[in-house]
Amino acid sequence: MADGEVVVTEDDGEIRRETVFRKRWRDHQSAGARPGELIKQPGWIDAGLVVLGVLLAGGAVAAATVTVERTAALPAVVQGASVTAIRAAGEPPAPGTVAQYRDASGSTLGAVVVDVTATEVIAQLDEPGPVSAGELVVPAGRQPLIGVLLPRLW
């Protein structure tokens, strides 16, 4: 008899040889399926779904509570070490606010707001720059992260 085979004796006296694997399969097929056995899933799937749900809930809470800085880009002109920008609607930046001047080529210079009028924002550059037109980027408040990620819902 070969390894992995079993001798089966039938009622009529006939001897047959079957592999152990076929016998197990036949026993499994002949046994009635218990409720839920056909759609039984591994246990790690349930654990993975629970972890995914917890991460999703945690991400939603974090996105609703974490805030990010907003900025406003005001059209501006450099004259020596001074930047004059046209003030936009909304809350003006306070004197002493750190800002950046960005010219048309994309280079950036640091600046500090020194004066705010009804129509202009005047800032002092860290170092003098060439006469050019660009934009003065100033802080414009904070907003929730969820508003940045999903702007149409918030």
Secondary structure, DSSP 8 states (H G I E B T S, - for coil): --TTEEEEE-TTS-EEEEEHHHHHHHHHHHS---TTSTT---HHHHHHHHHHHHHHHHHHHHHHH-EEEEEEEEEEEEETTEEEEE--SS----TT-EEEEEETT--EEEEEEEEE-SSEEEEEESS---S-EEEEEEEEEEEEHHHHHSTTT-
